[in-house]
Amino acid sequence: MNISYACVLASYAVLFIPKAPLAIAQAKLPGGYDNHHPRSQQDKVTGLGARALGAHKNGFESFSLFAAAVIGANLAHVDPAMVNRLAIAHVAFRVVYNGLYLADLATMRSIVWSAAAGASVWLMVLAILA
């Protein structure tokens, strides 16, 4: 089993963690959850709901770089153990990032975001150098 590819799937799943508090916030808005226009309704949430939306959107932004980095590193035959370690680190950082975003710990969140992004960038650098 290629752990790094499993981490790509896990990274995709992790970006949906903040969707639960976002959906709860949407359901609390007047008229309840609007399944006809959920994206326009998301712009009306505040507090925890707004932070959950930010974390959710950031997960999509982070995902493409990470997935490309893992695929590139594997195609370039970077040491699989290193690829796996960096992929696991990225997923772990993204889980922590979501928690920090929801808890409104902005400075720590930014530090953890940098670490997750750094793991992806390092994977790309290793692929280039391979």
Buried (B, 14 or more C-beta within 10 A) or exposed (E): EEBBBBBBEBBBEBBEBBBEBBBBBBEEBEEEBBEEEEEEBBEEBEEBBBBBBBBBBBBEEBBEBBBBBBBBBBEBEBEEEBBBBBBBBBBBBBBBBBBBBBEEEEEBBEBBBEBBBBBBBBBBEBBEEE
